[in-house]
Every structure is written in structure tokens, then in C-alpha cells.
Amino acid sequence: MKLASFIQSRRLHLTTLTRNRRLAVKFEDSKKFSNPVNALQEQLRVPVLRPGEKLFVPTQEKMREAETLFVPRTRHKIDMVGSTVSVDGAPKNNLPEVAVIGQSNVGKSSLIRTLLSKIPDIDTSDFVRVSSTPGHTKTANFFQVGRKFTMVDMPGYGRNQPRHFVETVEGYLKNRQNLRMTIFLVSGEVGVTKDDMIAIRMMEEIGRPYTLVMTKIDKTNMLGRIQSLVQVKELRDKFTSSCCFHQPFLISSKTGEGIGLLQCYIVYVTGNIELGDAGTSTGAANRKQVGS
């Protein structure tokens, strides 16, 4: 092959690789910055989110803006700053907090690791341990995101829950002044369990704001997702009050589906982003309507 032909061939090869990489990134972003509920809504005779209900609908630009807070930088550290079994042992600061609660092995630690790891080269394994063994997280673990907010990984309930679960979880949820929102995880693979219902009643009795998030949606097909979503809808309509945000979120820590939307929601309820009138269906984007 002549040198000129070889160079032209290499250029074509590199151009094709670059284009394919761009398409791959675009495909990943289309999952990350989408709302998986929308695809399911089209399959239901009665939509889960009806017109006039409170919705969280940020633009893709706002989701990308929120995502930057989850990436560690020189002046924006993401560190584990505390681990405790009692609210008295929680970090002494005024940063707003978002707690993550759910049944053992529902994917709490996996979700936090995904939220804090936009770039695969960033290794968060030093402070977020992921295990297939239910009940791995025994303490409330605090991960400070710069000077913006803190994520709190709570012990799981159900199988192998720690003996101090009530003291740790209920004590924190009732008494922690920094708490702005609790992310309540339900498995999209298993669905709503009896233990979930007990925990929902606990959340309602405490009376602080929480949001339902369905995890592991990659582990089920479209029909399974619909069945789980309908189950969550029934739970929301029959057993929850205004403490529960009306819009459920669907996410996958493995594929990244819905992660960008959830990141933006967390940044919003902690007061670190403004959405304007387009941010919620209520028009005024009043944070109290979404975050409290």
C-alpha cells in the first residue's frame, strides 16, 4: 500500500472511531438525563403522573449543571466525614443532607457510589463499599460533597438489619436538623415488600419529606418495570401523605438510567440550583412544594 493511501485509510479509521465514541457518549447521556417513567407512561391506560400533579422536569442543561457537583475537583472534595450509630455522632456542620434508606441489598451503597462517580477513573471504593450480602451497611455513613451538601447512607432494614437500627435510623430521621429529604429506595426487581410497607408507615409517622425511588430497573423487562411502577403508584396513592413527593423516580446504578435526573433533584432540594418556572409543573418552582 502506498504511503498516501495508508494515511488516508488511517484517517478514515480514526474518524470512524471518534464518531462511534461520540455516539456511545450520546447514547449514555440519553439514558442518564432521561426520565425512565416517561417510556412506561405510554404503556399505561391510566398514567402514573397525571396532568396537574407536581412534577420535577428540569432541562438537560440544568441536569448537566447539577451533575458537576458530583465530580470531585481540587477545590470540591468528596469525602466520607463520619460514621455513627447515633444522631449525636453525626458531623457537626450546617450543610443540608439527603439520606438514602431502603431494604438490605436494595442498592443504597451502589446508588451513592454511582451518584459520586461520573468519571469511571475516579475510584470511590475507599469510602463506599458495595456488597451482595444483605445488611452490609451497619452505620449511618456521611459523604460530604464539597461545601454544598451531604449524602447519608443509612443501614438497611429487613434481613440482617443491625440491632441498633431503630436508634440509628429513626433517631436520625426524627432529630437531624440538617435533613432536607430522604430518598426511599424500592427494588424494581423484587417490588414492594412487607418490610417496605413497615418502613413507609415509619416515614409517615415521622412526617418528614421523602421521595420514592425504584432501583435496579436494568434487572427486569418492560412488563416487569410497569408492574413495579403500578405497585409503587398504588402504594403512593393509598398509604402516603403530602410528606411523600408525588413523582417516583426510576434508576439503574448499572446502566445510569435516570441518574442525572435524580442528581438534579438532590441538588435542587438541598438549595444548590435554581430551576425557574420550567423546573416544575407547578410553575413557581417553589422548593417547599418539592423538598418539604
N, C-alpha and C positions, 0 to 999 in steps of 0.2 A: 504493500500500500504506500502511495506517495505521501510525503510529509503533509502537504496541504489537505489531502483527503482525510488523513489521520486526525489533524487538528480540527477539521470541520465535524468529523464524527464525534470527537470528544466533546466539542462544544454542544452538539445536539444532545449527547448523553447527559451532560451536566445540566442543560436547560430542562430536560425531561425530569431529572431527579429533583431539581429545585421546584418545578411545577407540582410534582407529586407530593413533596413535603408541604408545600403551601396548602394543597388540597387536604392533606391529612390534618394540618392545624385547623383549617376552616371547619372540617368535619367534627373535630374535638370541641371546638368552640360552639358549634351549633348545638351540641348536647349540653355543654356546661352552662351556656347562657340562655337556655330554653326552660320552659315550664312543662315538664312531662305530663302534668294534669291535662293540658290542652289537647293532647292527642287522644286521651281517654274520654274527654268530654264529648268528642264527636261520635263515640261509640254508644253513648247512653241516651236513652229516651228522655230521661229527666237529668239534666246536667247537675253536677255536684255543686258548681258555683253558679248561682242564678243571677240574672240581671239585678242590679241594685245592692247586692251584697258587697261587703268590704273586700276589696282585692288589693294585692300587692303586685303592681305591674310596672316596675322600673324599666327604663330604657336600657339597651345594651351598653350604651356609653356609661350609664351610672353603675351598671354591674361591673364593668371593667375598672371603673374608678374605685369601687369598693374592694375589688379583688387585690389591688395593690397593697392594701393594709395587711393582707395575709402573707405577704412575702417579706422575709427578714432582710434588712439592709443595715448599713453601718450605723445609722442613727435611728434605726427602728428595729430593735431587738425583739425576738420572740423567745421567751424563756419560761421554764417551769419555776414558779416563785413560791410554791408552797404545797404541802400535802398534809391533810389533817383528818381526824375522825370527829372533830368538834368545831362548831362555828367559831368558838373562841380562839381556835388556832389558825383561822383564815388570815391572809395577808392584810396588813394594816394600811390601807390606801382608800382613796375615794373613786377609783376607776369603776365605771359601770361593768356589770358582769352578766354573762349569759351562761346558764347552767344547762348541761346535757344529761338527761335522765332516761332510763329505759330498762327493759328486762335484761338480765345477764345474757351476753353474747348477741345482743341486737345490733351491735356495730357502733357503740359510742366512741371507743378509742380509735376505731378505723375512721370514723367521720371527722374527729378532731385532727387526726393526722392528715387527712385529705384537705381539710379546710386550711391547714397551715403549710401545705406543701404544693404550691402551684408548680414550682420547678422541680422535676424529678431528681436533679442532682443534689438538692437540699435534703440532708438526712436528718429527720426528726426522731429517729429511733432511740436517740439517747434519752428523750424525755416522754415519748409516747410509745408505750409497749402494747403490741397487739397480740392477742392470744385467741386460740379456738376453744379454750377452756372456759366455760361459763363461770362468772364470778371472779374474773381475774383482777378487776379493779376493786380494791378494798377500802380506799380512802377517797376523799374529795381532793382532786388534783387541780391546781390553779396554773393556767398558762397565760402569762401576760403578753398582750400584743402591743408592743411599743408603749406609748403613753396614752393609748386610745381606749382599750377595754381589756377584759379578762374572760377567757373561756374556762369553764369549770366542768371537769369530767367527774360525774358522781358515781358512787358504787351502784352496781346493778342489783335489781330486786329479783325475786324468784329463786331459781336454783342456785345454791351455794352463796346466797346473799350473806354478807357479814353480819355478825351478831349485833354490831353497833349501827345497823342500817337506819333504824328509827332516829337514833341520836344524831347521826351524821346528816341524813337527807332531810328529814322533817325539821330538825333543828336549824339547818341552813336555810331551807325554803321559807320557814316562818320568820326567822330573825335577821337574816342578812340584808342590811340596808342597801348594799351596792347592787343587789339583784334587780335586773330590768326585765328579763324574760327567761323562761325555762323552755328548752327545746325537748319535747316529749317524743321519744322515738318508738315507733311500732314497726315490727318486721313485715315487709311486703312479701316475704317468703312464707312466713308462718301465719300472719294475720293477727287480729286482736285476740289476746288470751285472757283467761280469768285473772291472772296476775296483773295484766294491763288494766283491767276494769277496777281492781282494788286500788291501783296507783292513781287512776283517774279520779276516783272518789276522794283520795287523799288530796289531790291537786285542787279539787273543787272545795273541799273543806278549808284548805289553807287560803284560797281565794286570791292568789296572786296570778298574774298573766302567764299563760303558756301557749305553745303552738304545737300542733300535731305534725310530725314528720315521719313519713314512711320510708324505711331504709331497704337496701338490698333488692331494689326493683330489677336489677340485672339477673336475678336468680329465678325469675318467673316470666311467663309469656304474657301476651296482651290480655288474654282472658283472665289469667291469674291476677294481673295488676288491676283490672276492672273490679274483680270480686273483692280484692283487698280494699280498693278505694271506696266501693259501696259500703263495705263493712265500717270503714272509718267515718264515712258520711253518716251512717246510722248512729254510730257512737256519738258523733258530734251533735247531731240533732236531738237525740234522746237523753243524753246524760251530761252534756256540758252546758255551761252558762256563758255569760259575756266574758268570763275570765279566759276562755279559750278563743284564740284568734280564728275567725271563720274559715280562712283559707288553709287547707292542708298542703304540705309540701311533699314531693316525691324526689328521692335522691338515690344515687348509687355511688358509693365510695370507690368502686372498681372502675366504672366507665366514666365517672364525672358528671353523669346526667343530673341536672338541677342544682349542681354545687354552686355555680355562680349566682343563681337566684337566692339561694339560702345565705351565701356570704353577704350579699347586698342587704338582705333582711336583717341580719345580725348587726351590720354596720349602721343600718337605719335606726333600729330600736335602741342602740347604745348612743345615739345622738351624734354620729360621726359623718353623716351625709344628709344633704337636703335633696328631696326629690321634686319639689314643686307640685303644681296641680296635676301633672300627668302621673305622679307616683302611685296614687291610689284611686279607686273608683269613687271615693267619697269626695274627691275634688280638692279639698283643702290640705290633704296630706298631713292631717293632724296626728302627730306622733302618739298622742294619748289614745287615739282610736285603734292604733295598731299595736302599740307597745305597752299598754296598761289597761 
